[in-house]
Structure formats: C-alpha cells, structure tokens
Amino acid sequence: MNQRITENTIILVQRRTRLQELIVRYNTIQQAQFYIERLGADFGDYVQEDRMYHQALEQAVAELQPLGRVQRLDREHVPSFIFGPEDIVVVLGQDGLVANTMKYVTNQPLIGVNPDPQRWDGVLLPFTVGDLGKVIPEVFRRQRQVQEVRLARAELNDGQSLTGVNDLFIGRRTHVSARYEIRVGEQQEQQSSSGIIVSTGMGSTGWFKSVMAGAAGIVRQASQQEVQLSSRDSSFAWDAPYLYYSVREPFPSRTTAAELVFGRIDSNQPLRIVSQMPENGVIFSDGVESDYLEFNSGIEATISVAQQKAHLVI
C-alpha cells in the first residue's frame, strides 16, 4: 500500500462547464444539442470543452490522491467553505475561478491548474495537471516560490464590506448612469458615469486591460476612418442613415481579439454578433432592461439601420 506524503487535505476546486450549464437549463443533453444546432451553432465545441475538462479533472484526482487527502469542492460552495490552516488549494479551471476562490482563501497556498492550455490563456494558471505530482510535494516542503497578491476592499459606514481580487465596480447594475460624489485627497466633485472600476495589480491584466484596449482601439479606428470625434463634439445628425458601434472594454487573449472595437454600420454593412453565453445574455434598448431579448448561446444578432423612422415635432 502506497503511503501518502501527508495527511493534510488538498482541496480541489472545480466548476461546471458550459455544456453542464446548458443541460441544467434544458434538462437533457439532447435538448441542449437541439437548441444550439437549431440556431446553427457548433455544439461540438461545447462537447469538446466538457470532455477535456472532465479528463483533466479525473487526471488531477489521480495525481493528487497519492499525495494527500483529496476533497473536491464545487465552485458554488467556495464562499461558505471553511478552509483549514494546513490545507492546500488546487483550482482547476479558468482564471476567473482562481480569482473567485482567492477571495475566500487566506494563508493557504493556492495552485492554479489549466485544464486545457489550447483553449485558455491561463494568466493565473501556470501549471498543467501533469505538474501536480512535482509541485504539490514542493509546496508541502515549502520549496515553491509564493507570490503575494494585494486585494481591494470596500467598506461601508454601516459595517458591511466587500473584497475584490481583480477589481471593484462602483456604479449601477443597469446600463443607466450612476451619479455620485467622488473624493480624492482634498479634491471632490459630483459625477455622472457608467461606474468606477478600481483595479488591483492582478486585475490590471483583466478589466483594466480591456478599458485601455477599448480606448486605444477607438482612437486608432476613428483616425483611420477620418471620423472627427472629440470629447467636445462626438455627435452626428439625427437623421443620418448610419450608426456607429463601440465595444466597451474588449479583452484580447489567445482566443479573443480587440481589433473590431469601433466602426460604422449602414445599409451596406450591418453588424452581426453570435452569442456564446449559456445564460443571462440580453439585448435591450434605451436603458430599459425589463424589456429585452434573450441573447444566449448560438443566437445571432444582426444590427442595422432600421427602416422605420420616427417623426419628432419640434
């Protein structure tokens, strides 16, 4: 009988795949497949992602069991789980799962494992499943370097608080303007905006990067198209037979780009978008979120200039 190198617990944090989320929504894999393929999307990509993740999960368990006591923990149970002071936490999933787990892990070492390096960039996932047999013993012997990460924290004057690994967003949940007073040192002012993003050092490669990519892309493409936009006057005529689109905070990665962030839509060139969101995708207009179109996996949207015209008496 093989002897474990420790009796400490290794917490293996796992998540649902997009396919599992679709099955929860549509009850069976057949119904999920029918829905996705009826919309012309590639259901095989969902199946492939699910297969690769579960293969990695099985391999991770096999690698970890000889090393310590393994406890598998689903993502949704992380906030209420009590981590032991001697636990080691292994997270198998995307960067977001690592960041989400990090909010609830204090002094325990956390190891991010990439289940599918061909699919995910893995900024917070430096290891593959095959590395666990070497990394875990080194962690137990305190021979692995550990990077400290500073988190953000919001505290309210009623005693409530919130911690952020990547960033905090202060604003409204909806897409209407937030109004507030902002203070920095001795300076203060009233503001109206779509919200404030507070980024940590770790978050500077995430949402903050998206904000910067979007701003740079708009300036670049507006210049290329000779569009005269400025902070003082970025308007165009009410009856103009075209639209402009701007992608807010695009995130460039191995499988995503940040080039088509700004451009013109007219009768010859509509904008088309295909959703890859298993749930909670919506399209709404004029800030009215209660009146929306569901925009979930496989649905394609075409954005164009409407034939209908309004007539405003002035």
Secondary structure as the mmCIF struct_conf table of DSSP 4:
data_model
#
loop_
_struct_conf.conf_type_id
_struct_conf.id
_struct_conf.beg_label_comp_id
_struct_conf.beg_label_asym_id
_struct_conf.beg_label_seq_id
_struct_conf.end_label_comp_id
_struct_conf.end_label_asym_id
_struct_conf.end_label_seq_id
HELX_LH_PP_P HELX_LH_PP_P1 ASN A 2 ARG A 4
BEND BEND1 ILE A 5 ILE A 5
BEND BEND2 ASN A 8 ASN A 8
STRN STRN1 THR A 9 GLN A 14
HELX_RH_AL_P HELX_RH_AL_P1 ARG A 18 TYR A 26
BEND BEND3 ASN A 27 THR A 28
HELX_RH_AL_P HELX_RH_AL_P2 ILE A 29 ARG A 38
TURN_TY1_P TURN_TY1_P1 LEU A 39 GLY A 40
HELX_RH_AL_P HELX_RH_AL_P3 PHE A 43 LEU A 64
TURN_TY1_P TURN_TY1_P2 GLN A 65 LEU A 67
BEND BEND4 GLY A 68 GLY A 68
STRN STRN2 ARG A 69 ASP A 74
HELX_RH_3T_P HELX_RH_3T_P1 ARG A 75 SER A 80
TURN_TY1_P TURN_TY1_P3 PRO A 85 GLU A 86
STRN STRN3 ILE A 88 LEU A 92
BEND BEND5 GLY A 93 GLY A 93
HELX_RH_AL_P HELX_RH_AL_P4 ASP A 95 MET A 102
TURN_TY1_P TURN_TY1_P4 LYS A 103 TYR A 104
BEND BEND6 THR A 106 GLN A 108
STRN STRN4 LEU A 110 ASN A 114
BEND BEND7 PRO A 115 PRO A 115
TURN_TY1_P TURN_TY1_P5 PRO A 117 ARG A 119
TURN_TY1_P TURN_TY1_P6 VAL A 123 LEU A 124
STRN STRN5 PHE A 127 THR A 128
HELX_RH_3T_P HELX_RH_3T_P2 VAL A 129 ASP A 131
HELX_RH_AL_P HELX_RH_AL_P5 LEU A 132 PHE A 140
TURN_TY1_P TURN_TY1_P7 ARG A 141 ARG A 142
BEND BEND8 ARG A 144 ARG A 144
STRN STRN6 ALA A 152 GLU A 155
TURN_TY1_P TURN_TY1_P8 ASN A 157 ASP A 158
BEND BEND9 GLY A 159 GLY A 159
STRN STRN7 SER A 161 GLY A 164
BEND BEND10 VAL A 165 ASN A 166
STRN STRN8 ASP A 167 ILE A 170
BEND BEND11 GLY A 171 GLY A 171
BEND BEND12 ARG A 173 VAL A 176
HELX_LH_PP_P HELX_LH_PP_P2 SER A 177 SER A 177
STRN STRN9 ALA A 178 VAL A 184
TURN_TY1_P TURN_TY1_P9 GLY A 185 GLU A 186
STRN STRN10 GLN A 187 SER A 193
BEND BEND13 SER A 194 SER A 194
STRN STRN11 ILE A 196 SER A 199
TURN_TY1_P TURN_TY1_P10 GLY A 201 GLY A 201
HELX_RH_3T_P HELX_RH_3T_P3 MET A 202 THR A 205
TURN_TY1_P TURN_TY1_P11 GLY A 206 GLY A 206
HELX_RH_AL_P HELX_RH_AL_P6 TRP A 207 GLN A 224
TURN_TY1_P TURN_TY1_P12 GLN A 225 GLU A 226
BEND BEND14 SER A 231 ARG A 232
TURN_TY1_P TURN_TY1_P13 TRP A 238 ASP A 239
BEND BEND15 PRO A 241 PRO A 241
STRN STRN12 LEU A 243 SER A 246
BEND BEND16 ARG A 248 GLU A 249
BEND BEND17 ARG A 254 THR A 255
BEND BEND18 GLU A 259 GLU A 259
BEND BEND19 VAL A 261 VAL A 261
STRN STRN13 PHE A 262 ILE A 265
STRN STRN14 ASP A 266 ASP A 266
TURN_TY1_P TURN_TY1_P14 SER A 267 ASN A 268
STRN STRN15 GLN A 269 GLN A 269
STRN STRN16 LEU A 271 VAL A 274
BEND BEND20 PRO A 278 GLU A 279
STRN STRN17 VAL A 282 PHE A 284
BEND BEND21 SER A 285 SER A 285
TURN_TY1_P TURN_TY1_P15 ASP A 286 GLY A 287
TURN_TY1_P TURN_TY1_P16 GLU A 289 SER A 290
BEND BEND22 ASP A 291 ASP A 291
STRN STRN18 TYR A 292 GLU A 294
TURN_TY1_P TURN_TY1_P17 SER A 297 GLY A 298
STRN STRN19 GLU A 300 ILE A 303
BEND BEND23 GLN A 307 GLN A 307
#
